[in-house]
Structures are given as structure tokens and as C-alpha cells.
Amino acid sequence: MDLNQRIFKAREDAKMTQAQLAEAVGKTRGAVAQWESGEVRPRHQTLVDIAKATKKPLIWLLHGGEVDTEITAPLAAGLPVIGEVAAGMWRESALIYERHYEPVAAHPDYPPHGQRLYKVSGNSINRIAASGEYLHAVAVDEAGVQPENGDLVIVRRLHHGLAEYTAKTMVWEDGRWLLRPESNDPDWQADIELNGDEDTEIKVTDIVIAKWSPIERRRKVSR
């Protein structure tokens, strides 16, 4: 199910008309029609508003999956791995990633349904996490937290409907926010400015609170 279909389903399940959803999120009925047709992708904050208005989990609206298990599954089966981040570059959206769960417990200080894992690809943050390890992240909008200077963050760049992700340390320097790689590799030393333009939206989506590294046993345990 694509994003536009999930928006339509969320509205239908909430028994709302397009006009009612538009009023709830501060947009026009025509805008809702464009979202549902797939002609236009809503900005992230609008998706947050849609999730609240229709009482659907934001993580389902963004990435799909089973609605009924979206909130309870992380407690029962671990945390969802919703995508990969190529720490040294922007990587195409986690929306195409085959989602699964890893046996990682939710952190008790944050809402369980706002926690997820990203698999690291590449070595641009190898001072913190190696390629193949997992970043335990908390969704900014769902958990109600705000990133601070020095946080390792997941950043999304949305350009003409294509969402791409990366992981960097966010730093405040010379009056501007920068995204800084944490790498020993000389190829990944340049900062990225945390800004966008009319065609590009750049947003911190998650704060990383831990990392997890699985170890494969040579001998598997029978179940």
C-alpha cells in the first residue's frame, strides 16, 4: 500500500470526508484530493497532523505495516528495523526497505511506539557505529523530543517527492546548524548544512539514543 492509499484508508477508517480532514489539518479539500491521488506528497508535519486527526500511528502512515500490531509489536517482538542509513551520503528512503524486527528492548524513558532501528551502511560514523550495526532511534514527532547540540541524528531530505536519509552528529557552530560525520575515513570529513530550499525539505526525524550489534553464533539453537 502506497502513501496516498494509506492517507485514503486513514480518512475512510476515521469516517471523515475530504473536507473534514482538510479542516482538521488546516489545508484545503483540493490538497487532500491531491494527496490521495498521489499527485502531491504532503510535507512531514502535515503527515503528523493527518495521523493525529485520523488516530492512526504515524509510523504506519509513513512506512505501512499492520495497523493493529503497530503499537504492540515492538513490545512483543523487539523494535522494527524501518530502513538503512548510509551515513556518508543520502540514501533512498526506508519506504522501500523490507521491514523486520530485531530483539531490542524499548527504552523506558520514551514511548515504545516512537522507537525504531536503522541499519548502518558505510563507514562515515565508524567512530560511533560500524557498518552492519543498528542505531536505536527515537522519532522526534512521536516521542515529543527535540534534538540538541551534539546529538547523533537521523536526517531526511525530501526533494521532489523522493525521501533520502543519512545519520550525522548535529552541531551548532558559527551561528548555524551543521551535520557532521563521525569517521576516521578521510573521504567523509565534510560537514553538511542543515537547511533546504523551496524544492528541498531537510528535517531531523530521529534522535539516536543507543546502538546495537548482533553477533552470529556458529551453532544455531533449535526452536
FIRO-252984 format. One line per field, with one value per atom (N, C-alpha, C): z, x, y; residue in three letters; residue number from 1. Coordinates in steps of 0.1 Angstrom, whole numbers, plus 2048, in hexadecimal, padded with zeros to 3 digits. Layout:
<atoms>
w: Z; ...
u: X; ...
v: Y; ...
base: Ala; ...
koldo: NUM; ...
</atoms>
This chain:
<atoms>
w: 800; 800; 800; 7F6; 7F5; 7FF; 800; 80A; 807; 7FA; 7F7; 7FA; 7F9; 7FD; 80C; 813; 822; 827; 820; 824; 822; 816; 813; 81D; 821; 82A; 838; 83C; 849; 84A; 83F; 83F; 83F; 837; 836; 844; 84A; 857; 862; 860; 86A; 867; 85C; 857; 855; 84F; 84C; 83D; 839; 82B; 829; 81C; 818; 81E; 81E; 824; 833; 83A; 848; 84C; 844; 847; 843; 839; 835; 840; 846; 851; 85D; 860; 86C; 86B; 85F; 85D; 858; 856; 851; 843; 83A; 82C; 824; 817; 80F; 80B; 807; 803; 7F6; 7EE; 7E2; 7E5; 7EF; 7F3; 7F8; 7FF; 803; 7F7; 7EE; 7E1; 7DA; 7DA; 7D4; 7DB; 7E9; 7F0; 7ED; 7ED; 7EB; 7DD; 7D4; 7C6; 7C3; 7CC; 7CB; 7C3; 7BF; 7B7; 7BF; 7CC; 7D5; 7E2; 7E6; 7F3; 7FE; 809; 814; 81A; 820; 828; 835; 83B; 847; 852; 855; 85F; 85C; 84F; 84B; 84E; 84B; 84E; 85D; 865; 874; 877; 871; 874; 86F; 863; 85E; 868; 86D; 876; 883; 888; 894; 891; 885; 882; 880; 87A; 877; 882; 88C; 897; 892; 888; 883; 888; 88A; 88E; 883; 886; 87C; 875; 87C; 876; 86B; 86D; 863; 857; 859; 84E; 846; 84C; 845; 83E; 844; 83F; 83D; 840; 83E; 849; 846; 850; 856; 85F; 865; 870; 86E; 877; 885; 886; 893; 89B; 895; 89D; 89E; 898; 897; 8A5; 8AE; 8BB; 8C4; 8C4; 8CD; 8C8; 8BB; 8B6; 8BC; 8BD; 8C2; 8D0; 8D8; 8E6; 8E5; 8DC; 8DC; 8D4; 8C9; 8C0; 8BF; 8C7; 8C5; 8BE; 8B8; 8B1; 8A2; 89A; 88C; 886; 87C; 873; 867; 867; 85C; 850; 850; 845; 847; 83D; 83E; 83D; 844; 842; 83E; 832; 82E; 833; 83E; 846; 83E; 834; 82C; 821; 81E; 813; 816; 80D; 80E; 808; 80E; 809; 807; 7FC; 7F9; 804; 805; 810; 815; 822; 828; 824; 81C; 818; 80F; 809; 800; 807; 814; 81C; 821; 820; 826; 835; 83B; 849; 851; 85C; 865; 873; 87D; 88B; 890; 899; 8A0; 8AF; 8B6; 8C4; 8CD; 8CB; 8D3; 8DB; 8E8; 8F1; 8EF; 8F1; 8F0; 8FD; 8FB; 906; 90F; 91C; 924; 925; 921; 922; 916; 90C; 900; 8FD; 8F5; 8F1; 8E9; 8EC; 8E4; 8D5; 8D2; 8C3; 8BC; 8C3; 8BC; 8BA; 8BD; 8BD; 8B1; 8AA; 89F; 89D; 893; 890; 882; 87F; 872; 871; 866; 864; 85D; 862; 85D; 851; 846; 83A; 837; 837; 834; 841; 840; 84B; 84F; 84C; 84F; 85D; 865; 873; 87B; 876; 87C; 889; 88D; 89B; 8A5; 8A0; 8A8; 8A5; 898; 894; 887; 887; 87B; 871; 864; 85A; 85F; 85E; 862; 870; 878; 885; 884; 88F; 88E; 898; 893; 89B; 8A1; 8AE; 8B6; 8B6; 8B0; 8AE; 8B4; 8B7; 8BC; 8B3; 8AE; 8A4; 8AB; 8A6; 8AC; 8AE; 8A3; 8A4; 8AD; 8AD; 8B4; 8C3; 8C6; 8D4; 8DB; 8D3; 8D8; 8DE; 8D7; 8DC; 8D1; 8D5; 8CC; 8CC; 8C0; 8BF; 8C5; 8CB; 8D1; 8CB; 8CD; 8C9; 8CD; 8C4; 8C7; 8C5; 8C3; 8C1; 8B4; 8B4; 8A7; 8A2; 896; 891; 883; 881; 873; 86C; 860; 859; 84C; 848; 83C; 833; 826; 81C; 812; 810; 807; 7FB; 7EF; 7E3; 7D8; 7D4; 7C9; 7CC; 7D9; 7DC; 7E0; 7DD; 7E1; 7EF; 7F8; 805; 806; 80C; 80E; 81D; 822; 830; 832; 83D; 841; 850; 856; 864; 866; 86F; 872; 880; 885; 891; 88E; 896; 893; 89D; 897; 89F; 89C; 8A6; 8A4; 8A3; 898; 896; 88D; 892; 88A; 886; 88F; 88D; 884; 881; 878; 87D; 879; 87C; 871; 875; 86C; 86F; 865; 866; 864; 86E; 86D; 86E; 864; 865; 870; 876; 881; 87B; 873; 86C; 86C; 86C; 86A; 85B; 852; 844; 83F; 838; 833; 828; 822; 818; 81E; 82B; 832; 83D; 83A; 843; 842; 837; 834; 83B; 841; 847; 83D; 841; 838; 840; 839; 840; 841; 84D; 84F; 84A; 83D; 838; 82B; 825; 819; 810; 806; 7FE; 7FA; 7F0; 7EC; 7E7; 7E1; 7DC; 7E5; 7EF; 7F8; 807; 80D; 81C; 823; 82C; 835; 843; 849; 857; 85F; 86B; 875; 879; 876; 879; 886; 889; 895; 89C; 8A9; 8B2; 8B5; 8B3; 8B6; 8C5; 8CC; 8DA; 8DE; 8D4; 8D7; 8CA; 8CB; 8BF; 8C3; 8BA; 8BC; 8B2; 8B6; 8AD; 8AF; 8A5; 8A7; 8A5; 8AB; 8A9; 8A5; 899; 894; 89A; 8A0; 8A5; 89A; 89B; 891; 892; 89E; 8A0; 8A4; 89C; 89F; 8AA; 8B1; 8BC; 8B5; 8B8; 8B2; 8BA; 8B2; 8B9; 8B7
u: 808; 800; 809; 807; 80F; 80A; 812; 80E; 800; 7FE; 7F1; 7E5; 7E7; 7DD; 7DB; 7E6; 7E5; 7DE; 7E0; 7D9; 7CA; 7C6; 7B8; 7B2; 7B9; 7B4; 7B3; 7BC; 7BC; 7AF; 7AD; 7A1; 794; 793; 787; 785; 78F; 78E; 789; 78D; 789; 77B; 775; 768; 767; 772; 773; 772; 76C; 76C; 779; 77C; 788; 787; 77C; 77A; 77D; 778; 77A; 789; 790; 79E; 7A6; 7A2; 7A9; 7A8; 79C; 79A; 7A2; 7A3; 7AA; 7B9; 7BE; 7CD; 7D0; 7C6; 7C9; 7CC; 7C7; 7C9; 7BC; 7BD; 7B1; 7AC; 7A0; 79B; 7A2; 7A6; 7AD; 7BB; 7C1; 7CE; 7CD; 7C2; 7C0; 7BE; 7B6; 7B4; 7C1; 7CA; 7D7; 7E0; 7DF; 7E7; 7E1; 7D4; 7CE; 7D0; 7D1; 7D4; 7E2; 7EB; 7F9; 800; 7F8; 7FE; 807; 805; 80D; 810; 81C; 81F; 81F; 818; 817; 825; 828; 834; 832; 83E; 83E; 835; 835; 82C; 81D; 81A; 80C; 809; 812; 810; 80E; 815; 813; 805; 800; 7F3; 7E8; 7EB; 7E1; 7E0; 7EC; 7EB; 7E4; 7E5; 7DE; 7CF; 7CC; 7BE; 7B6; 7BD; 7B6; 7B9; 7C1; 7C5; 7CC; 7D4; 7DD; 7EB; 7F2; 800; 808; 810; 818; 821; 827; 831; 82A; 81D; 816; 813; 80F; 80C; 819; 824; 831; 836; 835; 83C; 833; 826; 81E; 81F; 81B; 81B; 80D; 80C; 7FF; 7FB; 7F0; 7EB; 7E9; 7E3; 7DF; 7EA; 7F6; 802; 80C; 809; 814; 819; 810; 814; 818; 812; 815; 820; 823; 82E; 83B; 840; 84D; 84F; 844; 846; 847; 840; 83F; 84B; 84F; 859; 866; 868; 873; 870; 87A; 877; 878; 870; 870; 87C; 882; 88D; 886; 885; 87D; 885; 892; 89A; 8A9; 8B0; 8BF; 8C2; 8CD; 8D3; 8E1; 8E4; 8F2; 8F8; 900; 904; 90C; 913; 91B; 914; 908; 901; 8F2; 8EA; 8DC; 8D8; 8CF; 8CB; 8BC; 8B8; 8AA; 8A1; 895; 88C; 88B; 888; 886; 878; 870; 863; 864; 870; 871; 878; 87B; 882; 879; 87E; 876; 877; 86C; 86C; 86C; 873; 873; 876; 876; 879; 886; 88C; 898; 895; 89B; 898; 89F; 89B; 8A0; 895; 897; 88D; 88B; 87E; 87C; 881; 887; 88C; 880; 881; 875; 872; 87C; 87A; 872; 86F; 869; 85D; 853; 847; 84C; 848; 84C; 849; 83D; 83A; 842; 849; 851; 860; 863; 871; 872; 87E; 880; 88F; 893; 8A1; 8A4; 8B0; 8B5; 8C2; 8C4; 8D0; 8DA; 8E6; 8F1; 8F7; 8F9; 900; 90B; 917; 922; 92A; 934; 93D; 93F; 935; 938; 934; 92F; 92E; 935; 940; 946; 94C; 94D; 952; 946; 93A; 92E; 928; 926; 91F; 925; 928; 92E; 923; 927; 91D; 918; 90B; 904; 8FF; 903; 8FD; 8EF; 8E8; 8DB; 8DB; 8D5; 8D3; 8C5; 8C4; 8B8; 8B3; 8A8; 8A4; 896; 894; 887; 882; 876; 870; 86C; 871; 86F; 861; 859; 84B; 842; 845; 83D; 840; 84D; 851; 851; 84F; 84F; 85C; 867; 874; 87A; 884; 88B; 89A; 8A0; 8AE; 8B6; 8C2; 8CA; 8D8; 8E0; 8EE; 8F5; 8FC; 903; 8FC; 8EF; 8E7; 8EB; 8EB; 8EC; 8DD; 8DB; 8CD; 8CC; 8BF; 8BB; 8B5; 8B9; 8B5; 8AE; 8A3; 89C; 89D; 8A0; 8A0; 895; 88B; 880; 881; 883; 885; 87C; 872; 869; 863; 85F; 858; 861; 86E; 878; 87E; 87C; 881; 88E; 899; 8A5; 8AA; 8B2; 8B5; 8C4; 8C9; 8D7; 8D8; 8E3; 8E6; 8F2; 8F1; 8FC; 8FB; 905; 905; 901; 8F7; 8F2; 8FA; 900; 908; 904; 905; 902; 90F; 912; 920; 91E; 924; 924; 916; 90D; 8FF; 8F7; 8FB; 8F3; 8F4; 8EA; 8E9; 8F1; 8F9; 901; 8FF; 900; 900; 90E; 914; 922; 924; 92B; 92E; 938; 937; 940; 948; 952; 959; 968; 96F; 97E; 982; 978; 97A; 97C; 987; 989; 97F; 978; 96E; 961; 95F; 953; 957; 95B; 95F; 957; 950; 949; 93C; 939; 92C; 921; 915; 909; 901; 8FD; 8F4; 8E6; 8E0; 8D2; 8C9; 8C7; 8BD; 8B8; 8AE; 8A8; 8A5; 89C; 898; 889; 884; 876; 873; 87D; 87B; 880; 887; 88D; 88A; 885; 882; 88C; 893; 89C; 898; 896; 890; 897; 899; 89E; 891; 891; 886; 887; 894; 896; 8A3; 8A3; 8AF; 8B4; 8C0; 8C6; 8CA; 8C5; 8C8; 8D1; 8D3; 8DB; 8DE; 8E7; 8EA; 8E9; 8E7; 8E6; 8EE; 8F5; 8FD; 8FA; 8F4; 8F1; 8FE; 8FF; 90A; 904; 909; 904; 90C; 904; 90A; 90C; 917; 91A; 910; 90C; 903; 8F5; 8EB; 8DE; 8D7; 8CE; 8C6; 8B9; 8B6; 8A9; 89D; 893; 887; 87B
v: 7F4; 800; 80D; 815; 821; 82C; 837; 841; 847; 84A; 850; 847; 83A; 830; 830; 831; 831; 83D; 849; 855; 853; 84D; 84B; 841; 837; 82D; 833; 83B; 842; 84A; 852; 85B; 853; 848; 840; 839; 833; 82D; 836; 843; 84D; 853; 84E; 852; 861; 866; 875; 877; 882; 886; 88D; 890; 897; 8A5; 8AB; 8B8; 8B9; 8AE; 8AD; 8AB; 8A3; 8A1; 8AE; 8B4; 8C1; 8CB; 8CC; 8D6; 8D2; 8C5; 8C0; 8C3; 8C3; 8C5; 8D3; 8DB; 8E9; 8EA; 8E1; 8E2; 8E2; 8E2; 8E3; 8D4; 8D3; 8C6; 8C2; 8CC; 8C8; 8C2; 8C7; 8C2; 8B3; 8B0; 8A2; 899; 89E; 897; 894; 89E; 89C; 891; 892; 888; 87A; 878; 86B; 866; 86E; 86A; 867; 86B; 869; 874; 87E; 88A; 892; 894; 89C; 894; 894; 88E; 899; 896; 8A0; 8A2; 8AE; 8B0; 8A7; 8A5; 89C; 8A1; 8AE; 8B3; 8B1; 8B2; 8AF; 8A1; 898; 88A; 887; 88E; 88E; 892; 89D; 8A2; 898; 892; 888; 87C; 878; 86C; 870; 87C; 880; 881; 887; 889; 87C; 872; 865; 85B; 85E; 855; 848; 84A; 83F; 841; 836; 838; 83F; 849; 850; 846; 83D; 834; 82B; 828; 820; 829; 836; 83F; 841; 842; 844; 837; 82C; 820; 814; 814; 809; 7FF; 7F3; 7E8; 7E5; 7DD; 7D9; 7E3; 7EA; 7F4; 7EF; 7E3; 7DE; 7DA; 7D7; 7D2; 7DD; 7E9; 7F3; 7F8; 7F9; 7FE; 7F3; 7E7; 7DC; 7D4; 7D3; 7CA; 7CE; 7DA; 7DD; 7D7; 7D7; 7D1; 7C2; 7BC; 7AD; 7A8; 7AE; 7A8; 7B0; 7BA; 7C3; 7D0; 7D6; 7E2; 7E0; 7E8; 7E7; 7ED; 7E6; 7EC; 7F2; 7FF; 805; 80A; 808; 80B; 80C; 80F; 811; 81F; 823; 831; 82F; 835; 836; 842; 841; 84C; 856; 852; 85B; 862; 85F; 865; 863; 86A; 868; 85B; 853; 846; 846; 840; 840; 83B; 840; 83E; 830; 82F; 822; 81C; 824; 81F; 813; 811; 805; 7FA; 7FC; 7F2; 7E7; 7DA; 7CF; 7CF; 7D3; 7D5; 7C8; 7C8; 7BD; 7C2; 7B9; 7BC; 7B6; 7BD; 7B7; 7B7; 7AE; 7AC; 7B7; 7C3; 7CE; 7D4; 7D6; 7DB; 7EA; 7EF; 7FD; 804; 810; 817; 81C; 81B; 81E; 82D; 836; 844; 84A; 842; 847; 83E; 844; 83C; 830; 824; 818; 819; 81E; 81F; 82A; 832; 83C; 838; 82B; 826; 81D; 81D; 815; 813; 80A; 808; 80C; 811; 813; 80B; 804; 7FC; 806; 806; 80F; 808; 810; 80B; 816; 811; 81B; 81E; 826; 828; 836; 83F; 84D; 850; 847; 849; 83E; 839; 82D; 82F; 83C; 83F; 83C; 83B; 838; 82A; 828; 81B; 816; 809; 803; 7FF; 7FD; 7F8; 7EB; 7E9; 7DD; 7DD; 7E7; 7E9; 7F1; 7F1; 7F8; 804; 80F; 81B; 81A; 81B; 81B; 82A; 82D; 83B; 83D; 84A; 84E; 859; 857; 860; 86D; 878; 885; 889; 887; 88B; 882; 875; 86C; 86C; 86E; 86E; 87B; 886; 893; 898; 894; 898; 8A1; 8A9; 8B2; 8B0; 8AF; 8AD; 8B9; 8B6; 8C0; 8BF; 8CA; 8CA; 8BE; 8B7; 8AB; 89E; 89E; 892; 88B; 87E; 877; 876; 879; 87A; 873; 86F; 86B; 877; 879; 885; 881; 886; 883; 88F; 88D; 897; 893; 89C; 899; 8A3; 89D; 8A5; 8A0; 8A7; 8A3; 896; 894; 887; 87C; 87D; 872; 875; 86B; 86D; 865; 86B; 865; 868; 85F; 85F; 85E; 864; 863; 864; 861; 862; 86A; 874; 87E; 883; 889; 890; 89F; 8A4; 8B1; 8BB; 8C5; 8CE; 8DD; 8E6; 8F4; 8FB; 901; 907; 913; 91E; 92B; 92F; 92E; 932; 92A; 91D; 915; 906; 8FF; 8F0; 8E9; 8E0; 8D8; 8C9; 8C1; 8B2; 8AD; 8A6; 8A3; 894; 88E; 880; 87D; 871; 86C; 861; 864; 85A; 85B; 850; 850; 850; 84F; 84E; 85C; 860; 86D; 871; 867; 86B; 871; 86F; 874; 87D; 889; 893; 8A0; 8A2; 8AE; 8AF; 8BB; 8BE; 8C0; 8BF; 8C2; 8CC; 8D7; 8E0; 8DB; 8DD; 8D9; 8E4; 8E4; 8EE; 8E8; 8EF; 8EA; 8F6; 8F4; 8FF; 8FC; 903; 902; 8F3; 8ED; 8E0; 8D5; 8D8; 8CE; 8D0; 8C6; 8C7; 8BE; 8C4; 8BC; 8BC; 8B1; 8B0; 8A5; 8A8; 89E; 896; 889; 880; 878; 875; 86D; 871; 86E; 870; 862; 85F; 852; 852; 847; 846; 83A; 831; 826; 81F; 815; 80D; 7FE; 7F5; 7E7; 7E0; 7D6; 7CE; 7BF; 7B8; 7AA; 7A2; 797; 78D; 780; 77C; 76F; 763; 75A; 74E; 744; 73C; 732; 727; 724; 719; 71F; 71C; 722; 71A; 721; 71A; 715; 709; 704; 709; 70C; 712; 708
base: Met; Met; Met; Asp; Asp; Asp; Leu; Leu; Leu; Asn; Asn; Asn; Gln; Gln; Gln; Arg; Arg; Arg; Ile; Ile; Ile; Phe; Phe; Phe; Lys; Lys; Lys; Ala; Ala; Ala; Arg; Arg; Arg; Glu; Glu; Glu; Asp; Asp; Asp; Ala; Ala; Ala; Lys; Lys; Lys; Met; Met; Met; Thr; Thr; Thr; Gln; Gln; Gln; Ala; Ala; Ala; Gln; Gln; Gln; Leu; Leu; Leu; Ala; Ala; Ala; Glu; Glu; Glu; Ala; Ala; Ala; Val; Val; Val; Gly; Gly; Gly; Lys; Lys; Lys; Thr; Thr; Thr; Arg; Arg; Arg; Gly; Gly; Gly; Ala; Ala; Ala; Val; Val; Val; Ala; Ala; Ala; Gln; Gln; Gln; Trp; Trp; Trp; Glu; Glu; Glu; Ser; Ser; Ser; Gly; Gly; Gly; Glu; Glu; Glu; Val; Val; Val; Arg; Arg; Arg; Pro; Pro; Pro; Arg; Arg; Arg; His; His; His; Gln; Gln; Gln; Thr; Thr; Thr; Leu; Leu; Leu; Val; Val; Val; Asp; Asp; Asp; Ile; Ile; Ile; Ala; Ala; Ala; Lys; Lys; Lys; Ala; Ala; Ala; Thr; Thr; Thr; Lys; Lys; Lys; Lys; Lys; Lys; Pro; Pro; Pro; Leu; Leu; Leu; Ile; Ile; Ile; Trp; Trp; Trp; Leu; Leu; Leu; Leu; Leu; Leu; His; His; His; Gly; Gly; Gly; Gly; Gly; Gly; Glu; Glu; Glu; Val; Val; Val; Asp; Asp; Asp; Thr; Thr; Thr; Glu; Glu; Glu; Ile; Ile; Ile; Thr; Thr; Thr; Ala; Ala; Ala; Pro; Pro; Pro; Leu; Leu; Leu; Ala; Ala; Ala; Ala; Ala; Ala; Gly; Gly; Gly; Leu; Leu; Leu; Pro; Pro; Pro; Val; Val; Val; Ile; Ile; Ile; Gly; Gly; Gly; Glu; Glu; Glu; Val; Val; Val; Ala; Ala; Ala; Ala; Ala; Ala; Gly; Gly; Gly; Met; Met; Met; Trp; Trp; Trp; Arg; Arg; Arg; Glu; Glu; Glu; Ser; Ser; Ser; Ala; Ala; Ala; Leu; Leu; Leu; Ile; Ile; Ile; Tyr; Tyr; Tyr; Glu; Glu; Glu; Arg; Arg; Arg; His; His; His; Tyr; Tyr; Tyr; Glu; Glu; Glu; Pro; Pro; Pro; Val; Val; Val; Ala; Ala; Ala; Ala; Ala; Ala; His; His; His; Pro; Pro; Pro; Asp; Asp; Asp; Tyr; Tyr; Tyr; Pro; Pro; Pro; Pro; Pro; Pro; His; His; His; Gly; Gly; Gly; Gln; Gln; Gln; Arg; Arg; Arg; Leu; Leu; Leu; Tyr; Tyr; Tyr; Lys; Lys; Lys; Val; Val; Val; Ser; Ser; Ser; Gly; Gly; Gly; Asn; Asn; Asn; Ser; Ser; Ser; Ile; Ile; Ile; Asn; Asn; Asn; Arg; Arg; Arg; Ile; Ile; Ile; Ala; Ala; Ala; Ala; Ala; Ala; Ser; Ser; Ser; Gly; Gly; Gly; Glu; Glu; Glu; Tyr; Tyr; Tyr; Leu; Leu; Leu; His; His; His; Ala; Ala; Ala; Val; Val; Val; Ala; Ala; Ala; Val; Val; Val; Asp; Asp; Asp; Glu; Glu; Glu; Ala; Ala; Ala; Gly; Gly; Gly; Val; Val; Val; Gln; Gln; Gln; Pro; Pro; Pro; Glu; Glu; Glu; Asn; Asn; Asn; Gly; Gly; Gly; Asp; Asp; Asp; Leu; Leu; Leu; Val; Val; Val; Ile; Ile; Ile; Val; Val; Val; Arg; Arg; Arg; Arg; Arg; Arg; Leu; Leu; Leu; His; His; His; His; His; His; Gly; Gly; Gly; Leu; Leu; Leu; Ala; Ala; Ala; Glu; Glu; Glu; Tyr; Tyr; Tyr; Thr; Thr; Thr; Ala; Ala; Ala; Lys; Lys; Lys; Thr; Thr; Thr; Met; Met; Met; Val; Val; Val; Trp; Trp; Trp; Glu; Glu; Glu; Asp; Asp; Asp; Gly; Gly; Gly; Arg; Arg; Arg; Trp; Trp; Trp; Leu; Leu; Leu; Leu; Leu; Leu; Arg; Arg; Arg; Pro; Pro; Pro; Glu; Glu; Glu; Ser; Ser; Ser; Asn; Asn; Asn; Asp; Asp; Asp; Pro; Pro; Pro; Asp; Asp; Asp; Trp; Trp; Trp; Gln; Gln; Gln; Ala; Ala; Ala; Asp; Asp; Asp; Ile; Ile; Ile; Glu; Glu; Glu; Leu; Leu; Leu; Asn; Asn; Asn; Gly; Gly; Gly; Asp; Asp; Asp; Glu; Glu; Glu; Asp; Asp; Asp; Thr; Thr; Thr; Glu; Glu; Glu; Ile; Ile; Ile; Lys; Lys; Lys; Val; Val; Val; Thr; Thr; Thr; Asp; Asp; Asp; Ile; Ile; Ile; Val; Val; Val; Ile; Ile; Ile; Ala; Ala; Ala; Lys; Lys; Lys; Trp; Trp; Trp; Ser; Ser; Ser; Pro; Pro; Pro; Ile; Ile; Ile; Glu; Glu; Glu; Arg; Arg; Arg; Arg; Arg; Arg; Arg; Arg; Arg; Lys; Lys; Lys; Val; Val; Val; Ser; Ser; Ser; Arg; Arg; Arg
koldo: 1; 1; 1; 2; 2; 2; 3; 3; 3; 4; 4; 4; 5; 5; 5; 6; 6; 6; 7; 7; 7; 8; 8; 8; 9; 9; 9; 10; 10; 10; 11; 11; 11; 12; 12; 12; 13; 13; 13; 14; 14; 14; 15; 15; 15; 16; 16; 16; 17; 17; 17; 18; 18; 18; 19; 19; 19; 20; 20; 20; 21; 21; 21; 22; 22; 22; 23; 23; 23; 24; 24; 24; 25; 25; 25; 26; 26; 26; 27; 27; 27; 28; 28; 28; 29; 29; 29; 30; 30; 30; 31; 31; 31; 32; 32; 32; 33; 33; 33; 34; 34; 34; 35; 35; 35; 36; 36; 36; 37; 37; 37; 38; 38; 38; 39; 39; 39; 40; 40; 40; 41; 41; 41; 42; 42; 42; 43; 43; 43; 44; 44; 44; 45; 45; 45; 46; 46; 46; 47; 47; 47; 48; 48; 48; 49; 49; 49; 50; 50; 50; 51; 51; 51; 52; 52; 52; 53; 53; 53; 54; 54; 54; 55; 55; 55; 56; 56; 56; 57; 57; 57; 58; 58; 58; 59; 59; 59; 60; 60; 60; 61; 61; 61; 62; 62; 62; 63; 63; 63; 64; 64; 64; 65; 65; 65; 66; 66; 66; 67; 67; 67; 68; 68; 68; 69; 69; 69; 70; 70; 70; 71; 71; 71; 72; 72; 72; 73; 73; 73; 74; 74; 74; 75; 75; 75; 76; 76; 76; 77; 77; 77; 78; 78; 78; 79; 79; 79; 80; 80; 80; 81; 81; 81; 82; 82; 82; 83; 83; 83; 84; 84; 84; 85; 85; 85; 86; 86; 86; 87; 87; 87; 88; 88; 88; 89; 89; 89; 90; 90; 90; 91; 91; 91; 92; 92; 92; 93; 93; 93; 94; 94; 94; 95; 95; 95; 96; 96; 96; 97; 97; 97; 98; 98; 98; 99; 99; 99; 100; 100; 100; 101; 101; 101; 102; 102; 102; 103; 103; 103; 104; 104; 104; 105; 105; 105; 106; 106; 106; 107; 107; 107; 108; 108; 108; 109; 109; 109; 110; 110; 110; 111; 111; 111; 112; 112; 112; 113; 113; 113; 114; 114; 114; 115; 115; 115; 116; 116; 116; 117; 117; 117; 118; 118; 118; 119; 119; 119; 120; 120; 120; 121; 121; 121; 122; 122; 122; 123; 123; 123; 124; 124; 124; 125; 125; 125; 126; 126; 126; 127; 127; 127; 128; 128; 128; 129; 129; 129; 130; 130; 130; 131; 131; 131; 132; 132; 132; 133; 133; 133; 134; 134; 134; 135; 135; 135; 136; 136; 136; 137; 137; 137; 138; 138; 138; 139; 139; 139; 140; 140; 140; 141; 141; 141; 142; 142; 142; 143; 143; 143; 144; 144; 144; 145; 145; 145; 146; 146; 146; 147; 147; 147; 148; 148; 148; 149; 149; 149; 150; 150; 150; 151; 151; 151; 152; 152; 152; 153; 153; 153; 154; 154; 154; 155; 155; 155; 156; 156; 156; 157; 157; 157; 158; 158; 158; 159; 159; 159; 160; 160; 160; 161; 161; 161; 162; 162; 162; 163; 163; 163; 164; 164; 164; 165; 165; 165; 166; 166; 166; 167; 167; 167; 168; 168; 168; 169; 169; 169; 170; 170; 170; 171; 171; 171; 172; 172; 172; 173; 173; 173; 174; 174; 174; 175; 175; 175; 176; 176; 176; 177; 177; 177; 178; 178; 178; 179; 179; 179; 180; 180; 180; 181; 181; 181; 182; 182; 182; 183; 183; 183; 184; 184; 184; 185; 185; 185; 186; 186; 186; 187; 187; 187; 188; 188; 188; 189; 189; 189; 190; 190; 190; 191; 191; 191; 192; 192; 192; 193; 193; 193; 194; 194; 194; 195; 195; 195; 196; 196; 196; 197; 197; 197; 198; 198; 198; 199; 199; 199; 200; 200; 200; 201; 201; 201; 202; 202; 202; 203; 203; 203; 204; 204; 204; 205; 205; 205; 206; 206; 206; 207; 207; 207; 208; 208; 208; 209; 209; 209; 210; 210; 210; 211; 211; 211; 212; 212; 212; 213; 213; 213; 214; 214; 214; 215; 215; 215; 216; 216; 216; 217; 217; 217; 218; 218; 218; 219; 219; 219; 220; 220; 220; 221; 221; 221; 222; 222; 222; 223; 223; 223
</atoms>
